[in-house]
C-alpha cells in the first residue's frame, strides 16, 4: 500500500491534487498551470557583486481564461497539516489579485474565499469536492457586480502573437482591473505604473481587448513625445496594422525593435486635413491642440467620434485644469478615458486624480525593485563648499565682463541660474569622470541633468576637456541633447539604442527627464535642483530598466544639488540601495568596507542571502528651466576656487532597510549561518572530496568567495577567505600554503615523475587556486601536458586511483594550517 507520508511534495501534486482539480472540470492544457514563477527575485548589490534573491513561485494557478486567474493552490507534503500552505498562498494571492485560495497536503483542501461570498471565509473540502471553473467564476462575477454583458467585456481574449510572450503579473492585474472598471461603466480610469514597467504594452492589451470585442470602435492614444508615439506604433501597437494611423502630416521611416524598418501610416495630409477612415489614432497632444483656434486639430472630429481615449504620461504639463489634454478630453467627454502615469500628480494647482479618480491599480517603483523587474540603485551625494557655505563676492569682485558682482550671498539655487562659477562646472565634470574611470567602464551611458540649456552646453565642454582622449576617438562621446540643438536631438535614438556605443555622456536640462526608454543608462548625474517629486521620480526612472544582455542590473545616481533629499519624502516609493557622501580626500566610488548600521531596527536575520543567485560577479522637445531661451543677466565669475567637502554612500539591503553594512559584514553573517563554528567548517571542508562543491553551494546562495577574495586583494584560497571573514583567523596566501607543504617533504615516497607532477600541481594551486586538483583532466593542460601523456602520468602513480589518493593527500597537507 502507498505510504502517502513518504511522498515528496511534487508526488502529492501529481498523484492527488492535479487529478482532483481535473475531476472538477478544469482543463489541464488551458486552465491549469503548475510552478508559476511570477517575480524575478530582487536584485541585490554589494560592492561589485550583484545577485538575485529567490523569485516567488506558486504551486498552482488556475485560470478561467488565459490571463484571467481565478484560483491559487499551495501544496505541501503529507507530513504537514492539510492547511499548512494557506498563509503562504494568501500572500501570493494578494500579490496576484487572485480571489480564491486553496491549500492541500493530498488529503483534501482548505479553501479561503477572499470575496467573502460564501457562508464561511475558510472551509475544509474533500478531494472530490474541489469547485468547478464555472462555480468560482459565478462567485467572482457576483462579487464584482458584473452583468452578463459586462462579463463578456471582462472575458475578451488578450492578444497572443504565438511567441509564448505573456504579460507580467502586475500587467495582468492592471489590464484586468481596467477592464472590470470599464465593463461596470466607469468612464474615467487611472492606472499608476512605475517607469520601466511596460505602461504602453499594458495599454495595448486593454485597447486590443476592447477593440477586438467591438466594445470600442474608434480609439485615440495620446502621448507627449514624438519618439513615444513612433516607437509605440511600430512595436507594441504593431498588431493593429492597417487600422492604425498617426495624427501627423510628417512622413517618417522608423526602425522596429527587431531591426526592420517601416514607414508610418499618416492620418493627415500636408494641409492638415484628417482622414477619418481609421480606427486607431495616435498623436502628440501638443500637435493636435494649441493656444490658437487653428491649432485645435482635435475639433476636426465630432465630440462623439472616439469611444476610448488613452493618455500616456498624464502627469506632464497635463494635470492642470487648463492643460493641453484637458480640453481634448472635455471635447470627447462621452468617451471612456484612461490615464497612465508613473507619478500621480496632486498639488494645490493640479491634479490628475481629481480628474480620473483614484487609481484602479498601482504598481510602484518600490514594488518593481522588490520583485526584481526594476534595477535598484546606489546614490553618491557630493557636497561642494560653495553650495554648502554659499558664496559672497569679495569687495570689488568683477565678473567676466568687468562689471562689479552684486554683494550678496549666492547659494545652490543661484549657481548656473543667476551666477556662473566656471570652476564649479569643471569640478562636477572632473568628479563624474573620476567615477567613470574608477568604475572601470568609461562607456556606461550617462545623463547629466543641468539647470538649463546654456548650463548643459558648458557642462558638455567641461566633460569634453576631462575626457579628451575618448572624444578624440569619436566626437560623439559627449553630446548635449536639448530642445534647441538639432544635432544633439538627432542622436537621441542612438543614445537609447543598446546596440549603439555613442553618444555615451549626454548633457540635458529636461529633455531626457521623462518618457525616454534608456535601457542601458547606468549613471544619472543631478547638477540642478529638482523641486517636484513627480519630476524626481521620472528622472530616477531613466535608470530603472534592467538590461540583462549588457549586464545592467543597477545604476548610480550622482547628486551635486541635494535633489536626493526627496528620498526622505513619504511620497517617494522606491529606495536606493546605497547613498555615499565621501569627504574631500575620499575616492568618488563607494567603498565596501565601512560598517555603520544606520538603522538600529534593521532585521539582521533578513540579510542572509538565502536563495540568492549571483547574476554578475563584478568581473569583468526640451523645456528649459526658464521656459525657453536662456535667462538674460547671468553673471559669470572666473577664478573662484571650489572644492568637495563631503561625499557619502548609503544603500538598502534586500529587505528594504537602510544600512551601510559592508560586503564583509554581510558575508560574515551569511557564513556563520552556514557554518556554526570553525570546527564545523573544518569538518565539512576536510571531509569533502570536491572542495569546489562547497564554493559552488555558497555561490548559489549569493555569496561569491571570489569577489570577497578580490576585495581582500591577497591571493587567498576560499578556505582562508572563510576562516578569515567568518572566524577572524589570520589568512594565509596560496603561496604561503604551498611553501609550507614543500617544507614538509611529503612527496618522498613517490618516484621522480610522480613528484614532478605533484610539484607542478602545487605550483598551479599557488598561482591559480585550482581546487579540483584530482580531476585527471588537469594533466592535459600546461605545464603538465609537457611532462607526458595523461596515461603515462597516471601510470607513475600506479593508475587513476593512486593519482587521486596522492592528490587528496596533497590537499590535506595544503589545508593543515589554520592561523
C-alpha positions in Angstrom: 0.0 0.0 0.0 1.3 3.5 -0.9 2.7 5.3 2.1 1.4 8.9 1.4 3.7 10.4 4.1 6.8 9.1 2.3 5.9 11.0 -0.9 7.5 14.3 -1.9 5.5 17.5 -2.4 5.8 17.0 -6.2 4.4 13.5 -5.9 1.5 14.7 -3.8 0.7 17.2 -6.6 1.0 14.7 -9.4 -0.9 11.8 -7.7 -3.6 13.7 -5.7 -4.0 17.4 -6.3 -3.9 17.5 -10.1 -6.4 14.6 -10.5 -8.8 16.3 -8.1 -8.6 19.6 -9.9 -9.1 17.9 -13.3 -12.0 15.9 -12.0 -13.7 19.2 -11.0 -13.7 20.2 -14.7 -10.5 22.3 -15.0 -8.8 21.8 -18.4 -5.1 20.7 -17.9 -3.9 22.4 -21.1 -5.6 25.8 -20.9 -6.6 26.4 -17.3 -4.1 24.7 -15.0 -0.5 26.0 -14.6 1.9 24.4 -12.2 5.0 26.0 -10.6 4.2 29.5 -11.8 7.1 31.9 -11.2 5.7 35.5 -11.0 8.6 37.6 -9.7 12.2 37.6 -10.8 13.8 37.9 -7.4 15.1 41.2 -6.0 18.5 42.4 -7.4 20.9 42.8 -4.5 24.0 44.9 -5.0 27.1 44.6 -2.7 30.2 46.3 -4.0 30.9 44.7 -7.4 28.8 41.7 -6.7 25.2 41.5 -8.0 22.9 38.7 -7.0 19.2 37.9 -7.3 17.1 36.8 -4.4 14.7 34.0 -4.9 11.7 34.8 -7.0 8.2 33.9 -5.9 6.6 30.8 -7.3 3.0 29.5 -6.8 2.5 25.7 -6.9 -0.7 26.1 -9.0 -2.6 29.0 -10.6 -6.0 28.2 -12.2 -7.3 30.4 -15.0 -10.8 30.8 -16.1 -9.5 32.2 -19.4 -5.8 32.9 -20.4 -4.5 35.7 -18.2 -7.7 35.7 -16.1 -6.6 33.9 -12.9 -9.2 32.7 -10.5 -7.6 30.4 -8.0 -4.3 29.5 -6.4 -3.3 26.3 -4.7 -0.3 26.0 -2.3 0.8 22.4 -1.9 2.7 20.7 0.9 3.8 17.1 1.5 1.6 14.8 3.6 3.7 15.0 6.7 2.2 18.5 7.2 -1.4 19.5 8.1 -3.9 20.0 5.3 -3.9 23.8 5.6 -0.2 24.3 6.2 0.3 26.3 3.0 -2.8 28.6 3.3 -1.0 31.7 4.7 1.7 31.4 2.1 -1.0 31.1 -0.6 -2.9 34.1 0.7 0.3 36.2 0.4 0.8 35.1 -3.2 -2.9 35.6 -4.0 -2.8 39.2 -2.7 0.1 40.0 -5.0 -1.5 38.3 -8.0 -5.0 39.7 -7.2 -6.5 36.2 -7.1 -9.8 35.8 -5.2 -9.8 32.1 -4.3 -7.0 30.3 -2.4 -6.6 26.6 -1.6 -4.0 24.7 0.4 -3.6 20.9 0.3 -1.4 18.1 1.6 -3.1 15.5 -0.6 -5.8 14.6 1.9 -8.2 17.4 0.9 -8.3 21.2 0.6 -8.6 24.2 2.9 -10.5 26.8 0.8 -10.2 30.5 1.7 -12.7 32.7 -0.2 -11.2 36.2 -0.3 -14.5 37.5 -1.8 -16.3 36.5 1.4 -19.2 35.4 -0.7 -19.8 32.0 1.0 -21.2 31.1 4.3 -17.7 30.9 5.9 -14.5 32.6 5.0 -12.5 29.4 5.2 -13.7 25.8 4.9 -12.3 22.3 4.5 -13.2 20.3 1.4 -12.7 16.7 0.5 -10.5 15.8 -2.6 -13.7 15.1 -4.5 -15.3 18.5 -3.6 -13.0 21.0 -5.5 -15.1 23.7 -7.1 -15.6 23.8 -10.9 -14.4 26.8 -13.0 -18.0 27.9 -13.6 -18.8 27.8 -9.9 -15.8 30.0 -9.0 -16.4 32.4 -11.9 -20.0 32.9 -10.9 -18.9 33.8 -7.3 -16.3 36.2 -8.8 -18.8 37.9 -11.1 -21.3 38.3 -8.3 -18.6 39.8 -6.1 -17.6 42.3 -8.8 -21.2 43.1 -9.7 -20.8 42.1 -13.3 -23.8 41.9 -15.5 -23.8 39.2 -18.3 -22.9 42.0 -20.8 -20.1 43.1 -18.5 -18.8 39.5 -18.2 -18.4 39.4 -22.0 -16.2 42.5 -21.9 -14.1 41.2 -19.0 -13.6 37.8 -20.7 -12.5 39.2 -24.0 -9.2 37.5 -25.0 -5.8 39.0 -24.7 -3.6 39.5 -27.8 -1.3 36.5 -28.3 1.3 36.6 -31.1 2.1 32.9 -30.7 5.6 33.6 -29.5 4.9 32.5 -25.9 5.3 36.0 -24.5 3.0 36.6 -21.6 2.3 39.7 -19.6 3.9 40.0 -16.2 1.6 39.5 -13.2 1.2 43.2 -12.5 0.4 44.0 -16.1 -2.3 41.3 -15.9 -3.6 42.9 -12.7 -3.6 46.4 -14.3 -5.3 45.2 -17.5 -8.0 43.2 -15.7 -8.6 46.0 -13.2 -9.2 48.4 -16.1 -11.4 46.0 -18.0 -13.6 45.4 -14.9 -13.9 49.1 -14.2 -14.8 49.8 -17.9 -17.2 46.9 -18.0 -19.0 48.3 -15.0 -19.5 51.6 -16.8 -16.6 53.6 -15.2 -15.8 56.5 -17.7 -12.5 57.7 -16.3 -9.8 55.2 -15.3 -6.4 55.9 -13.8 -3.5 53.4 -13.9 -0.3 54.1 -11.9 2.7 52.1 -13.0 6.3 52.9 -12.3 8.6 53.9 -15.2 10.0 50.9 -16.9 7.2 48.5 -16.1 5.5 48.5 -19.5 2.7 51.0 -19.4 2.5 51.1 -23.2 2.2 47.3 -23.5 -0.4 47.3 -20.8 -2.4 50.0 -22.6 -2.1 48.0 -25.8 -3.7 44.9 -24.2 -6.6 47.0 -22.8 -7.2 48.7 -26.2 -6.9 45.4 -28.1 -9.4 43.6 -26.0 -11.9 46.4 -26.1 -11.4 46.9 -29.9 -11.4 43.2 -30.8 -14.5 42.6 -28.8 -16.3 45.5 -30.6 -16.9 47.5 -27.3 -14.8 50.4 -28.5 -14.6 51.0 -32.3 -12.6 54.3 -32.5 -9.7 54.9 -30.2 -7.3 57.8 -29.7 -3.9 57.2 -28.0 -2.2 60.5 -26.8 1.5 60.9 -25.7 3.7 63.9 -25.2 6.9 62.8 -27.0 7.2 62.1 -30.8 9.6 59.2 -30.1 6.9 57.6 -27.8 4.2 57.7 -30.5 6.5 56.5 -33.2 8.0 53.6 -31.2 4.6 52.6 -29.9 3.2 52.3 -33.5 6.0 50.1 -34.8 6.4 47.9 -31.6 3.7 47.4 -29.0 0.8 48.6 -31.2 2.1 46.8 -34.3 -0.7 44.2 -34.3 -3.3 46.9 -35.1 -1.8 47.0 -38.6 -3.7 49.0 -41.3 -6.4 50.0 -38.8 -3.9 52.4 -37.2 -2.5 55.8 -38.2 -0.6 58.8 -36.7 -2.2 62.3 -36.5 0.7 63.9 -38.3 1.5 65.3 -41.7 5.2 64.4 -41.5 6.2 61.1 -43.0 8.8 59.0 -41.2 10.6 55.7 -41.5 11.1 54.1 -38.1 13.1 51.1 -37.0 11.4 48.4 -35.1 12.8 46.5 -32.1 13.6 43.6 -34.4 15.7 45.9 -36.7 13.3 46.0 -39.6 12.1 49.4 -40.9 8.6 50.7 -41.7 7.0 53.9 -42.9 4.5 55.3 -40.5 0.9 55.5 -41.8 -0.4 59.1 -41.5 -4.0 60.2 -40.9 -3.3 63.8 -42.2 -2.3 65.4 -45.4 0.0 68.4 -45.8 -3.0 70.7 -45.5 -3.7 69.1 -42.1 -6.9 67.5 -43.4 -7.8 64.4 -41.3 -8.7 61.0 -42.8 -11.5 59.6 -40.6 -11.4 56.1 -42.1 -9.0 54.7 -39.5 -10.0 53.1 -36.1 -6.8 53.6 -34.0 -5.3 57.1 -34.0 -2.1 58.0 -32.2 -0.8 61.5 -31.7 1.0 64.1 -29.7 -1.4 66.2 -27.7 0.8 69.2 -28.3 0.4 68.7 -32.1 -3.4 68.5 -32.1 -4.1 71.5 -29.9 -2.6 74.9 -29.0 -3.5 78.4 -27.8 -4.8 79.4 -31.2 -8.1 78.1 -32.6 -6.5 77.0 -35.9 -4.2 74.7 -33.9 -7.0 72.8 -32.2 -7.0 69.9 -34.7 -9.0 67.7 -32.4 -12.0 69.7 -33.2 -11.9 68.2 -36.7 -13.5 65.2 -35.0 -17.1 65.3 -33.8 -17.4 65.0 -29.9 -18.8 61.5 -30.3 -16.2 60.2 -32.8 -14.0 58.4 -30.3 -15.2 55.7 -27.9 -11.9 55.4 -26.0 -9.1 57.8 -25.3 -5.8 56.7 -23.6 -3.4 59.4 -22.3 0.1 58.2 -21.7 2.2 60.1 -19.1 -0.9 62.1 -18.0 1.1 63.9 -15.3 3.3 66.0 -17.6 2.0 69.5 -18.4 -1.3 68.0 -18.1 -2.9 67.7 -14.7 -3.8 71.4 -14.5 -7.4 72.3 -15.5 -6.2 74.5 -18.4 -3.8 71.9 -19.7 -3.5 70.5 -23.3 -5.1 67.2 -22.7 -7.9 68.5 -20.5 -9.5 70.4 -23.3 -9.2 67.4 -25.6 -10.8 65.1 -23.1 -13.6 67.6 -22.4 -14.3 67.8 -26.1 -14.7 64.0 -26.2 -16.4 63.8 -22.8 -18.6 60.9 -23.8 -15.7 58.6 -24.5 -14.2 56.2 -21.9 -10.9 57.8 -20.9 -7.8 56.1 -19.4 -4.9 57.9 -17.9 -1.5 56.2 -17.5 1.2 57.7 -15.2 4.2 56.7 -13.2 3.6 59.6 -10.8 0.1 60.7 -10.0 0.2 64.5 -9.6 -1.5 66.0 -6.6 -0.8 69.7 -5.8 -2.8 72.7 -4.9 -2.9 73.7 -8.5 -3.0 70.5 -10.5 -4.5 67.0 -10.0 -4.9 64.1 -12.3 -6.6 62.1 -9.5 -9.2 64.9 -9.3 -10.0 64.3 -12.9 -9.6 60.5 -13.2 -10.4 59.4 -9.6 -8.4 57.0 -7.5 -6.2 54.6 -9.5 -7.9 51.3 -10.2 -4.4 49.7 -9.9 -1.0 50.9 -8.8 2.4 49.3 -9.3 5.1 51.3 -7.6 8.9 51.7 -8.1 9.3 50.1 -4.7 7.3 47.0 -5.8 9.2 46.8 -9.1 12.6 46.8 -7.3 11.3 44.3 -4.7 10.1 41.9 -7.4 13.3 42.2 -9.4 11.7 43.7 -12.6 13.4 47.1 -12.0 17.0 48.0 -11.2 18.0 49.2 -7.8 20.5 52.0 -7.4 23.3 53.5 -5.4 23.4 57.2 -4.6 26.5 59.2 -4.4 25.9 62.6 -2.6 28.6 65.1 -3.4 28.7 68.4 -1.4 30.7 71.4 -2.9 31.9 74.0 -0.4 30.2 76.9 -2.3 26.9 75.0 -2.3 27.1 74.3 1.4 28.6 77.5 2.7 27.2 79.9 0.0 29.4 82.4 -1.9 29.8 86.1 -1.1 31.9 88.0 -3.6 34.9 89.9 -2.3 34.5 93.7 -2.3 35.1 94.9 -5.8 34.8 91.5 -7.4 34.1 91.8 -11.1 32.5 89.4 -13.5 33.8 88.2 -16.9 32.6 91.5 -18.5 34.3 93.6 -15.9 31.1 94.6 -14.1 31.0 94.5 -10.3 29.2 91.5 -8.9 26.3 92.4 -6.6 27.3 92.0 -3.0 25.0 89.3 -1.5 25.2 85.6 -0.6 24.7 83.3 -3.5 23.7 79.7 -2.9 23.0 76.5 -4.8 19.7 78.0 -6.1 21.7 80.7 -7.8 24.5 78.7 -9.3 24.2 78.3 -13.1 20.9 80.2 -13.0 21.9 83.7 -11.9 25.6 83.3 -11.2 28.1 81.0 -13.0 31.2 79.9 -11.2 33.0 78.2 -14.1 35.3 76.3 -11.7 32.3 74.7 -10.2 31.2 73.3 -13.6 34.7 72.0 -14.1 34.7 70.3 -10.7 31.5 68.5 -11.4 32.8 67.3 -14.8 36.0 66.1 -13.1 34.1 64.2 -10.4 31.9 62.5 -13.0 34.9 61.5 -15.0 36.7 60.2 -11.9 33.7 58.0 -11.2 33.7 56.6 -14.7 37.4 55.9 -14.6 37.2 54.2 -11.2 34.2 52.1 -12.3 36.3 50.5 -15.0 33.8 51.4 -17.7 34.0 54.8 -19.3 31.4 53.8 -21.9 28.5 53.5 -19.5 25.6 55.5 -20.8 25.3 58.7 -18.6 22.8 61.5 -18.4 23.8 64.8 -16.7 20.9 67.0 -15.8 21.7 70.7 -15.9 19.9 73.9 -14.9 19.1 75.0 -18.4 20.3 74.6 -22.0 23.2 77.1 -21.6 24.4 75.2 -18.5 24.1 71.9 -20.5 26.4 73.5 -23.2 29.0 74.5 -20.6 28.9 71.0 -18.9 29.3 69.4 -22.3 32.5 71.4 -22.9 33.8 70.6 -19.4 33.2 66.9 -19.9 34.9 67.0 -23.3 38.0 68.5 -21.7 38.1 65.9 -18.9 37.7 63.1 -21.5 39.8 64.4 -24.3 41.3 61.0 -25.1 37.9 59.3 -25.8 36.5 62.4 -27.6 39.5 62.3 -29.9 38.4 58.8 -30.9 34.8 59.9 -31.5 33.4 63.4 -31.1 30.0 61.9 -30.1 31.4 60.5 -26.8 30.0 63.7 -25.2 26.9 65.4 -26.6 24.3 67.9 -25.5 20.8 66.8 -26.2 18.4 69.8 -25.7 15.4 71.2 -27.5 17.4 74.0 -29.2 20.1 71.7 -30.5 19.0 69.7 -33.6 22.4 67.9 -33.9 22.0 66.6 -30.4 18.4 65.7 -30.8 19.3 63.7 -33.9 21.4 61.5 -31.6 18.7 60.7 -29.1 17.8 57.5 -30.9 21.4 56.3 -30.8 21.7 57.2 -27.1 18.8 55.0 -26.1 19.8 52.2 -28.5 21.6 49.4 -26.6 23.4 48.5 -29.8 24.9 51.9 -30.4 28.0 52.9 -28.5 27.7 56.6 -29.0 26.7 59.1 -27.6 28.0 58.0 -24.1 27.8 61.1 -21.9 24.8 63.3 -22.6 24.1 66.7 -21.0 20.5 68.0 -20.9 18.2 70.1 -18.9 14.8 68.4 -19.1 14.5 66.6 -22.5 15.5 63.3 -21.1 13.7 63.5 -17.7 10.6 61.7 -18.9 9.4 59.0 -21.3 12.8 58.2 -22.9 13.5 54.5 -22.7 17.2 54.5 -21.9 17.6 50.8 -21.1 21.4 50.8 -20.7 21.7 54.1 -18.7 24.0 53.3 -15.8 24.8 56.8 -14.4 22.5 59.7 -13.8 24.1 63.0 -12.6 22.0 65.7 -11.0 23.5 69.1 -11.2 20.3 71.0 -10.8 17.7 71.2 -8.2 14.6 69.0 -8.7 11.8 70.7 -6.8 9.0 68.4 -8.0 8.6 64.9 -6.6 6.9 64.0 -9.8 9.9 65.0 -11.9 12.3 63.4 -9.4 10.6 60.1 -9.8 10.7 60.5 -13.6 14.4 61.2 -13.5 15.1 58.2 -11.3 13.0 56.2 -13.8 15.6 56.9 -16.5 17.8 54.3 -15.0 15.5 51.7 -13.5 15.2 49.4 -16.6 17.2 46.2 -16.3 19.1 45.2 -19.4 20.5 41.7 -18.8 22.2 41.4 -22.2 24.6 44.1 -21.2 24.7 43.1 -17.5 23.0 46.3 -16.4 21.4 45.3 -13.1 21.7 48.5 -11.2 22.6 52.1 -11.7 24.2 55.0 -9.9 22.6 58.4 -9.1 25.3 61.1 -8.5 23.8 64.1 -6.8 25.5 67.5 -6.6 22.4 69.6 -5.6 20.7 67.7 -2.7 17.9 66.6 -5.0 18.1 63.1 -3.5 16.7 64.6 -0.2 13.4 63.6 -1.9 14.2 60.0 -0.7 13.2 61.2 2.8 9.8 62.4 1.5 7.0 60.0 2.4 5.7 60.3 -1.2 8.8 58.6 -2.5 8.1 55.0 -3.1 11.4 53.4 -4.1 14.6 53.4 -2.0 18.2 53.4 -3.1 20.5 50.5 -2.3 23.3 52.8 -1.4 23.9 56.5 -0.6 27.6 57.7 -0.5 29.0 61.0 0.7 32.8 60.9 0.6 34.9 63.6 2.2 37.3 65.8 0.1 40.1 63.2 0.0 37.9 60.1 -0.4 37.6 58.2 -3.7 34.4 59.0 -5.7 33.5 55.4 -5.9 31.6 53.9 -2.9 33.7 51.9 -0.5 32.5 48.4 0.5 34.3 48.1 3.9 32.5 50.7 6.1 30.4 49.4 8.9 27.8 51.7 10.2 24.4 50.4 10.8 22.2 53.5 10.2 19.0 51.9 11.2 19.1 50.2 14.6 15.9 48.4 13.8 17.4 46.6 10.9 16.3 43.0 10.8 19.7 41.3 10.8 18.3 37.8 10.1 16.7 39.2 6.9 20.1 39.9 5.4 21.2 36.4 4.9 21.3 35.9 1.1 19.3 32.7 1.4 18.2 31.6 -2.1 20.2 34.2 -3.9 21.7 33.5 -7.3 24.7 35.6 -8.5 24.0 37.2 -11.8 27.1 39.4 -12.1 30.2 38.8 -10.0 31.7 42.2 -10.9 34.5 41.0 -13.1 34.8 41.9 -16.0 11.3 68.6 -27.2 13.1 70.3 -24.4 11.7 72.7 -21.9 14.4 74.7 -20.2 14.1 75.7 -16.6 13.5 79.2 -17.8 10.8 78.2 -20.4 12.9 78.6 -23.5 15.9 80.7 -24.3 18.5 81.1 -21.5 17.6 83.8 -19.0 19.3 87.1 -19.6 21.5 88.5 -16.9 23.6 85.5 -15.9 26.8 86.7 -14.1 30.0 84.8 -15.0 32.7 84.9 -12.3 36.1 83.2 -13.0 38.8 82.2 -10.7 36.7 81.4 -7.6 38.1 78.1 -6.2 35.6 75.4 -5.4 36.3 72.1 -3.5 34.4 68.9 -2.5 33.8 69.0 1.2 31.9 65.7 1.7 30.6 62.6 -0.2 28.7 59.6 1.2 27.2 56.3 0.1 24.3 54.5 1.7 22.4 51.6 0.4 19.3 49.5 1.2 19.6 45.8 1.9 17.3 43.3 0.2 14.7 43.6 2.9 14.5 47.3 2.4 16.3 48.5 5.5 18.7 51.4 5.3 22.3 50.3 6.3 25.8 51.0 5.3 26.8 47.4 6.0 29.8 46.2 4.1 30.2 43.2 1.8 32.5 41.8 4.5 29.8 42.1 7.3 27.2 40.6 5.1 29.5 37.7 4.2 30.4 37.1 7.8 26.7 36.8 8.8 25.9 34.5 5.9 28.9 32.2 6.5 28.2 32.0 10.3 24.7 31.0 9.5 26.1 28.3 7.1 28.9 27.0 9.5 28.0 27.1 13.2 31.7 27.1 14.3 35.2 26.9 12.9 35.3 23.1 13.8 32.0 22.6 11.9 33.5 24.3 8.9 36.8 22.4 9.1 35.0 19.0 9.3 32.9 19.9 6.3 35.9 21.1 4.3 38.2 18.2 5.1 35.6 15.6 4.5 34.6 16.9 1.1 36.4 15.3 -1.8 35.3 18.2 -4.0 36.2 21.5 -2.3 34.7 23.3 -5.3 31.3 21.9 -4.3 31.3 23.9 -1.1 32.3 27.0 -3.0 29.5 26.4 -5.6 27.0 25.8 -2.8 27.8 29.2 -1.3 27.7 30.9 -4.7 24.2 29.5 -5.3 23.1 31.4 -2.2 24.5 34.7 -3.4 27.9 34.5 -1.7 30.8 34.8 -4.2 34.0 34.0 -2.3 36.0 35.1 -5.4 34.6 38.6 -5.2 35.4 38.8 -1.5 38.9 37.5 -2.1 39.4 40.2 -4.8 38.3 42.8 -2.3 40.8 41.5 0.3 43.4 41.5 -2.5 45.8 39.0 -1.1 45.6 35.9 -3.4 43.6 33.9 -0.9 42.2 30.5 -1.2 38.4 30.2 -0.5 39.4 28.2 2.6 41.2 31.2 4.0 38.5 33.6 3.0 36.0 31.7 5.1 38.4 31.3 8.0 39.3 35.0 8.0 35.9 36.5 7.3 33.7 34.2 9.4 36.0 33.2 12.2 38.6 36.1 12.4 41.6 33.8 11.6 44.7 35.4 10.1 44.6 34.3 6.4 47.5 32.6 4.6 48.0 33.2 0.9 48.1 30.3 -1.5 51.8 30.8 -2.0 52.4 30.6 1.8 50.4 27.4 2.0 52.3 25.9 -0.9 55.7 26.8 0.7 54.7 25.1 4.0 53.8 21.9 2.1 57.2 21.9 0.4 59.0 22.2 3.7 57.3 19.0 5.0 58.7 17.0 2.1 55.6 14.8 1.7 56.4 13.5 -1.8 59.4 11.4 -0.8 57.6 8.0 -1.3 56.9 8.7 -4.9 59.1 8.3 -7.9 60.7 11.2 -9.8 57.9 11.6 -12.4 55.1 11.5 -9.8 57.0 14.0 -7.6 57.3 16.3 -10.6 53.6 16.1 -11.2 52.7 16.9 -7.6 55.2 19.8 -7.6 53.5 21.2 -10.7 50.1 20.8 -9.2 51.2 22.6 -6.1 52.6 25.4 -8.1 49.4 25.6 -10.2 47.4 25.8 -6.9 49.7 28.6 -5.6 49.4 30.6 -8.9 45.7 30.0 -9.8 44.0 28.5 -6.8 42.8 25.3 -8.6 40.6 23.4 -6.2 39.8 20.3 -8.3 43.4 19.0 -8.5 42.2 15.4 -8.5 40.4 15.9 -11.9 42.6 13.9 -14.3 41.9 16.5 -17.0 44.3 18.8 -15.2 47.0 16.6 -16.7 46.0 17.8 -20.2 46.9 21.5 -19.6 50.2 23.3 -19.2 52.7 22.6 -17.8 51.6 19.1 -17.0 50.9 18.2 -20.7 54.6 18.7 -21.4 55.6 16.0 -18.9 53.9 13.2 -20.7 50.5 11.9 -21.8 47.8 11.6 -19.2 48.1 7.8 -19.4 51.9 8.0 -18.7 51.4 10.4 -15.8 48.7 8.3 -14.2 50.9 5.2 -14.6 53.6 7.0 -12.5 51.0 6.8 -9.6 50.1 3.2 -10.3 46.9 4.3 -12.1 44.0 6.7 -11.6 43.1 5.6 -8.1 46.7 6.1 -7.0 46.7 9.6 -8.6 43.5 10.6 -6.8 44.8 9.2 -3.5 48.1 11.3 -3.8 46.2 14.5 -4.7 43.8 14.0 -1.7 46.8 13.7 0.5 48.3 16.8 -1.1 45.1 18.8 -0.5 45.0 17.5 3.2 48.5 19.0 3.6 47.6 22.3 1.9 44.8 22.9 4.5 46.7 21.7 7.6 47.5 25.2 8.9 44.8 27.3 10.5 46.1 30.5 11.9 
